[in-house]
Amino acid sequence: MKVKIDRMQCVSCGSCWDTCPALFVQNADDSFSQIVPEYQDNNDLSASIDLPDSIGCTRDAADLCPSAIITIEE
């Protein structure tokens, strides 16, 4: 699975990085959510590489996002 974040619509609530810190982190420069560097696709803050199954919190983070900015691609 891959994940994309619409960072322009992020409200910086913290639900994704609190729920799934293995994949999401708050960007220090603009305070919006981003993919952790380890899983970024070509250094794109908003797109992940194909994720390992061990990151099981991804769907929970997407479900809890109040802005619904997290998209999961199978």
Legacy VTK file of the C-alpha trace (Angstrom):
# vtk DataFile Version 3.0
C-alpha trace
ASCII
DATASET POLYDATA
POINTS 74 float
0.000 0.000 0.000
1.027 3.600 -0.619
-0.139 6.754 1.145
-0.636 10.310 -0.053
-1.342 13.409 2.027
-2.983 16.568 0.738
-0.698 18.799 2.788
-2.383 22.003 1.585
-5.602 20.911 3.337
-3.893 19.768 6.560
-5.137 21.493 9.730
-2.175 20.323 11.859
-4.434 18.600 14.385
-1.843 15.904 15.097
-4.183 12.928 14.884
-2.120 11.155 12.213
1.266 11.517 13.874
-0.215 10.653 17.278
-1.956 7.570 15.846
0.802 6.422 13.489
4.198 7.937 14.362
5.930 5.227 12.321
4.613 6.916 9.155
3.565 10.501 9.934
5.374 13.403 11.551
4.780 17.125 11.930
6.894 19.195 9.539
9.112 21.573 11.535
8.914 24.350 8.936
5.183 24.612 8.207
3.660 22.435 10.999
1.677 20.305 8.512
1.738 16.530 8.454
4.286 14.748 6.288
5.512 11.236 5.610
8.562 10.324 7.697
11.762 10.593 5.603
12.386 6.835 5.698
9.186 6.150 3.722
9.010 9.197 1.426
8.802 8.552 -2.307
11.681 10.488 -3.911
11.828 12.971 -1.006
8.179 13.921 -1.556
6.793 14.970 1.835
3.283 14.000 0.783
3.796 10.573 -0.839
5.074 7.261 0.459
6.851 4.361 -1.118
5.149 0.949 -1.005
4.843 0.418 2.749
5.687 -2.733 4.695
2.798 -4.616 6.300
4.299 -3.896 9.717
2.874 -0.352 9.613
-0.632 -1.321 10.575
-1.667 2.040 11.987
-1.964 3.711 8.562
-5.674 3.028 8.102
-6.478 4.200 11.624
-4.676 7.490 10.971
-6.580 7.980 7.711
-9.896 7.210 9.418
-9.209 9.614 12.280
-8.100 12.541 10.108
-10.787 15.244 10.529
-9.884 16.804 7.171
-9.847 13.458 5.309
-6.566 14.359 3.588
-4.930 10.920 3.794
-5.440 8.664 0.773
-4.467 4.990 0.764
-3.676 3.251 -2.510
-3.649 -0.544 -2.503
LINES 1 75
74 0 1 2 3 4 5 6 7 8 9 10 11 12 13 14 15 16 17 18 19 20 21 22 23 24 25 26 27 28 29 30 31 32 33 34 35 36 37 38 39 40 41 42 43 44 45 46 47 48 49 50 51 52 53 54 55 56 57 58 59 60 61 62 63 64 65 66 67 68 69 70 71 72 73
